[in-house]
Amino acid sequence: MAKKSRRLRIVSLINEYEINTQEELVSYLNNEGYNTTQATVSRDIKILGLQKVKGVTKNFKYAMPPETEKSAVTQDKVITLLKTFIVSIERAKNLVVIKTLEGNGSACGMAVDKIGMKEIIGSIAGDDTLLIVTHTDEDAQKTVEHFKKLVDL
C-alpha cells in the first residue's frame, strides 16, 4: 500500500511542480512524511515510466509518458471537480470535514480517494459533507492544508 500511495503522490507532484531531479522528488516526498530514498524513487520513476520533457521555468522536468497521459488528465479532472464543489474545509482533531455543494459529497469523496494521501485512513460521504479520518491530528492538519491549497481556499 505504501508503494501505491507514494507512486500516486509522485504523479501528483510532477503534475503540480516542475521537478527535474530525483533528489528534488525525494525532498518533496520526505517533506510529506514518505521517508524514502533516491534509490526507491529511481525505481518508482522507472515503473511509472516517467520521462524528462522541456519545462517552463526549468530546462527539464519529469512527466508522464504520452500513452499514460489519460492518468494526468484524470488527475486534472479530479482537481477541477474538487475546486468546483468544495465550499469549506475544517479540522476537528484527527478528522477533516469538507462541506460541498448539495449532492456532491460522494463525488468529492471519490476524488479525495483518487488523490491517495497516505495520511488519510478513509472517508464517509453524505449529500453535502465529506468526513475524512486521518491517523493523527497532525495528519489532519496536513490534509486540510493540502486540500485548501489544491482548491484555492
C-alpha positions in Angstrom: 0.0 0.0 0.0 2.8 2.4 0.8 4.2 1.9 -2.7 0.9 2.6 -4.4 0.4 5.7 -2.2 3.9 7.0 -2.9 3.6 6.4 -6.6 0.2 8.2 -6.8 1.8 11.1 -4.9 4.8 11.2 -7.3 2.3 11.6 -10.2 0.5 14.4 -8.3 3.8 16.1 -7.5 5.1 16.1 -11.1 1.8 17.4 -12.3 1.9 20.2 -9.6 5.6 21.2 -9.7 8.4 21.2 -12.3 10.6 18.6 -10.7 13.8 17.9 -12.7 15.9 15.7 -10.4 15.4 12.6 -8.3 16.8 14.4 -5.3 14.2 17.1 -5.7 11.4 14.5 -5.8 12.9 12.7 -2.7 12.8 16.0 -0.9 9.2 16.7 -1.7 8.2 13.1 -0.6 10.2 13.3 2.6 8.7 16.6 3.5 5.3 14.9 3.2 6.4 12.1 5.5 7.0 9.3 3.0 10.6 8.7 4.3 12.0 7.5 1.0 15.4 7.3 -0.7 16.8 8.2 -4.1 17.1 4.5 -5.0 13.4 3.9 -4.2 12.4 7.0 -6.2 14.6 5.8 -9.1 12.7 2.5 -9.2 9.4 4.3 -8.9 10.3 6.6 -11.9 11.2 3.5 -13.9 8.0 1.7 -13.0 5.8 4.7 -13.7 7.6 5.2 -17.0 8.3 8.9 -16.3 10.1 10.9 -18.9 12.1 14.1 -18.9 10.4 16.8 -21.0 11.1 20.5 -21.5 9.9 22.6 -18.6 8.5 26.1 -18.5 10.7 27.5 -15.7 13.3 24.8 -15.7 15.2 23.2 -18.6 13.7 19.8 -18.0 11.0 18.2 -15.7 9.6 14.8 -15.1 6.3 14.0 -16.9 4.1 11.0 -17.6 4.7 9.4 -20.9 2.2 10.1 -23.7 0.5 6.7 -23.5 -0.4 7.4 -19.9 -1.5 11.0 -20.3 -5.0 9.8 -19.6 -3.9 9.4 -15.9 -2.7 13.0 -15.8 -6.0 14.2 -17.4 -7.9 12.2 -14.8 -5.9 13.9 -12.1 -6.7 17.3 -13.6 -10.4 16.4 -13.7 -10.2 15.3 -10.0 -8.7 18.7 -9.1 -11.3 20.6 -11.2 -14.1 18.6 -9.5 -12.8 19.5 -6.1 -12.3 23.1 -6.9 -15.9 23.3 -8.3 -17.8 21.6 -5.5 -15.8 22.2 -2.2 -17.3 25.0 -0.1 -15.3 24.7 3.1 -12.7 22.6 4.8 -12.3 22.3 8.6 -10.3 20.1 11.0 -11.5 18.6 14.3 -8.7 16.7 16.0 -7.8 13.9 13.5 -10.9 14.4 11.4 -11.4 16.7 8.4 -14.9 17.9 7.4 -15.3 19.0 3.9 -18.6 20.8 3.0 -19.6 20.6 -0.6 -22.3 21.9 -2.8 -25.6 20.0 -2.3 -25.5 16.5 -3.8 -21.7 16.4 -4.3 -20.3 14.8 -1.1 -19.9 11.3 -2.8 -18.2 12.8 -5.9 -15.7 14.7 -3.7 -15.1 11.5 -1.7 -14.2 9.6 -4.8 -11.9 12.5 -5.8 -10.2 12.5 -2.4 -9.7 8.7 -2.6 -8.0 9.1 -6.1 -5.5 11.6 -4.7 -4.2 8.9 -2.4 -2.8 10.8 0.5 -1.0 8.4 3.0 -2.3 10.5 5.9 -5.9 9.5 5.1 -7.3 6.3 6.6 -10.7 6.6 4.9 -13.7 8.8 4.3 -17.5 8.8 4.6 -19.6 10.9 2.3 -23.1 12.3 2.7 -25.1 14.6 0.5 -23.1 17.7 1.0 -20.5 16.6 3.5 -17.4 14.5 3.4 -15.8 13.2 6.6 -12.1 12.2 6.3 -10.4 10.2 9.1 -6.7 10.6 9.5 -4.1 8.8 11.6 -3.2 11.8 13.8 -4.2 15.4 14.5 -1.0 16.4 12.5 -2.1 14.3 9.6 -5.5 16.0 9.6 -3.7 19.4 9.6 -1.6 18.4 6.6 -4.7 17.1 4.8 -6.5 20.4 5.4 -3.5 22.5 4.2 -3.1 20.2 1.1 -6.8 20.5 0.1 -7.1 24.2 0.8 -4.0 24.8 -1.4 -5.4 22.4 -4.1 -8.8 24.2 -4.3 -7.6 27.7 -3.6 -9.4 28.2 -0.3 
